[in-house]
Amino acid sequence: MSGDVAKFSAWLHQMQHPAECGQTVGHVQRQEYFWGLGLGAQLVSLKFGLLAALLKGHVYHLPTSHYTNPVACPSRSFDCYFEPASNCTLATHRKVIQVGIRWCTDVPEGRLGSLAGLAEPHPKEWFHAQLTAFLFRPSVAMRSLLVELSGSLTTSDPLSNASRTVAEAARGEVPTVLSSVDPAFGQLAERAVGKLNGKGKGKGKGRGARRLQEAAGGGGGGGGGVAVFDPARCVAVHVRRTDKFKTRR
């Protein structure tokens, strides 16, 4: 099994890093509908886009996305966050084709295994894992950022770690530093604390507190506070985007 992992990885690298880019066809997804997808859907689409390019013998390129930071990433390409999918650039191919998004297409495991010269048959899930591992390799900049964040999670100040402050407040442990750090931040945090603890409109524990408790494994029943979070286990928060809907939500 491990031998086939290395063999498939080598085949992917060979397909995506040709010796002569000028003899190959570049493969890139059109922006149009792709930019209307949520971030998770875009990432899934990248994997199927890579698969489609491989099956055609084309060289896949990461597309642009409105989820990229335009200041830190002027190109708006996922190359800012992941290792470039190829050593070629779009300008170096003999031809570039633009294709629509690929969405949950079939994974022909037998054909892929034959193309890569694998020793054993593998299920579709195995190929999904290999494609994902190749495509989502963090870039040099992201690896540096991950190291920096990992070292600062337990020492960051309340302004950069407001979620911990709110979690502590939900347990009734509001730090006195809230108002001393910044008055505006203190007021904002106090309002959030009030909502978490069910103050203001309605009665009982706030929905936010219940969700925090459930996320921490404390259950959704009454009584008790929110379980203690391990900050080392939390590196990001996903906020659901709603501006892609025509109607206000």
N, C-alpha and C positions, 0 to 999 in steps of 0.2 A: 504493500500500500504506500509506504513512504517513498519507494522508488518511483512509483507512478506520479506522486505529488511533484517530485523534482523534475520528472520527465515532462509533465504537462506544463509546469512553470517555465521550463526551458523553451518549450514549443511556443508558448504565449510570447515570451521575450523575442524569439526569432521572428515571429509574425509581425510584431509591433516595432521591431528594430531592424528593418532590412538594411542590407549593405548599400544598396543603391535606391535611395528614396525616389529618384527621378524615373524609376521603372515601375513605380507602384501607384495605386489609386488611393487617395485619401477619402475618408468616410466621416462625415460630420452631420449631426442632427440639426434640422432647421429650428429657428428660434420660435416662430409663431406660436403653436399650441404648447410647446415645451415650457414656455415662460408662464403659462396659465396653470401649470401643475404645482402642487405643494412640494415642499422640500423632500419629503420622504418619497413621493411619487417620482420626482426627478432622479433621485439616487437609484431607485429600482430601474428606471428607464435607461440609465447609463449602462447597467449590467447587460440588459438585453440589446442595447445598441452595440456594445462590444461583441456580443455573441453573433449578431447579424453580420458585422464586418468580418469577423474571423471566418464565418462560413462562406463568404464571398471572396475571401483572399484579399480583402482590403485592409488598410491601416486605419484604425479607429483613433479619433481625436475627441478629447473632452469638450463639451459645448460650453457656452456662456450661460450664466444664470443671474436672475435678479436677486438671488439670495446672497450673492457675494458682496463683500464690502467694497464699494466703489473707490474709497480713499486708499485703503491698503491693497486693493486689487483692481487697478485701472482696466486691466484686460477683461474683467468680469468672467474669467474662465475658471473652472474648477481646478485648473493647473496650479492656482494659487494655494490650494489646500491639499491636493493629492500630487504624487509624483506624476510628471507628464506621462501620458499613456504610450508615447512613442518618441524616438529620437528625431523623427521627421517633423517638419513644419508643413502647414498647408501649402506654402509657397513652393516647396521643393518636390511635390508630387507631379507626375505627368498629367494627372487629372484629379479633380476633387468632385465628389458627388455629395449633394445634400439630400438627406432622407428624412422622412417623418419619424416620429418617436416609435420605439418598439415597446410593446406593452404585453408582458406575460405570454410571450410566444413559446412554442415547444422547444425543449432542449434535446436535440437528437444525440443521446449519449453514445450510441453505437458509432455514429459518424465522427463525433469529436474524438472518441477513443482511437479510431482508425487514423485520423489525421495526425494525432499526436504520437502515434505508435505506442500506445499503452499496453502493458503486459496483461492486465486484467480488466474485465468489464466493471463499470461503476454505475451507481444509480444517478438519476438527475440531480439529486441533492448534493452529491459529491462535486459535480461540475459547477453547480451554483456557488459552492464554497470556494472553489479554485478561482473562478472568475472574480468573485468579490475580493478575495485576498490580493489578487493582482491589481485590480482597479483602484482599490481604496487604500493604497499605501500613503501614509502621511508625507507631505513634502518636507524638505529640510527646515523650512520656516516653521511648519506646524510641529515638527518634532522638538524644535527648540522651545516653542511656546508650551508644549506639553510638559517639558522638564521644568520650566519656570513656574507653571501653574501648580504642578505637583508639589513643589517646594514651598508654595505660598498658601496652600489651602488652609492650613491650621494657624497661620499668622496674619491673614489679611484683616484689614480694618473694617469696621461696620459699614462704611460707605460702599466698599467693594464686595461685601458679603451680607447684604441686607436680608437674604433669605434665612441665614442663621439667626439674625436678630429677631426676625418675626417668629421663627420656631421657638426660640427661647421665651419670647413674650407669650406665646400660646401656652407655655408651661407655667406662666406666672413668674418668670425670671427676667423681667424687663431690665436691661442694663441701664445704669444711670448715665452712661456715656451718650445715650441717644440725643439729649438736648444739648449737651456740651460740645459735641462734634460739629453739629450744624443745626440751627433752629428749624429750618425748613424740613430737613430730613427727619428731625425728631417729631415734628407734627405729622408728617406723612406716615412714619412708623407707628405713631400712637393711633392714628385712624385705622391702620391695618390691623393693629392689635385689637382694637375695639370690635372690628368685624369678625376677627377670628374667635373672639370670646363671646360673640353673640350680643354685643351691646348695640344700642340704637334700635332700629326696626326689628320686629320679631322677637321671639323668646328662645332661650336655650342656647346651646353651643353653636357657634357659627359654622356654616358649611365648610369654610376654609380649614377650621380646626379639625373637623371630622375627617376631611380628606388627608390632612397631615398625619392624623392619628392612624388612619388606614394604611397610608404609605409607609409608616414606620412600623407596621405590624402590630399596632396596638388595638386593632379591631374598631368597629364602628359603634359599639355599645356605649351607654352612658357611664359617667363616672370616670375619674382619673384624668390625667393630663396627657399631652402628646408625648410619645416615647422619645427618648434621646436619640438624635441623629448622629451618625458618624460622618463628619464633614469630608473625610477622606474618600467616602464612597459616592459623593455627589460632585460631578464635574461640570454639569450643564443642566439647563432647564429649557424644555421645549414650550414655546408659546404658540398656540394655535393662531394661524393667520386668517383673518376674515375679510381682508380687503379684496380678495379675488371674486367675491360675490357681488353681483350687480346691486342687490338690495342691501340695505344697512342691517347689520346684525350685531 
